[in-house]
């Protein structure tokens, strides 16, 4: 059985490996995406609405239960979209800023349920930013925290995370204790291992009713997947 130190060393090795692969696979694509974003962004004023999913305490056996994940949309929605993403990821930022999630929710309403899973492999600051997001989720304000990060161009130094917490009105004593104790480190690590288990190391990626979607795809791409799924659901 691996010791905790060995497990942490192995996880760090996987993070470094994922980061190297991410650089090779996505630096050119991200450059084009960000260039496109710079052209489009001045016309955008995006604000997500919705409530976080239920807050549930992690257990040793399962530190990252899916029903504790931040969620938008009803539990009984026929379409579930799970995003594996990183607060420090340029392509994740781009996907948020061009408003694909808002567009999907406008088109499909309560027919989709959107779930966030942490995949913090792009920067050395990403794991602690992910933990801070979970601390915000503990107070029912994950999506407000999420929006604050991406609206500030992915700035995730410790001082930035503090500023976001203040801005969205978190109980700072609770937030600071949560962050400093690294209460959600095991949850974030478990979600990252879950992402690795799908066998793709680029960020972001999505599962649409378990169908893999790689990269920050546009609305038309998601519609091409979702519409046939909804049609099949109506026939059952």
Order of alpha helices (4+ residues) and beta strands (2+ residues): alpha-beta-beta-alpha-alpha-beta-alpha-alpha-alpha-alpha-alpha-beta-beta-alpha
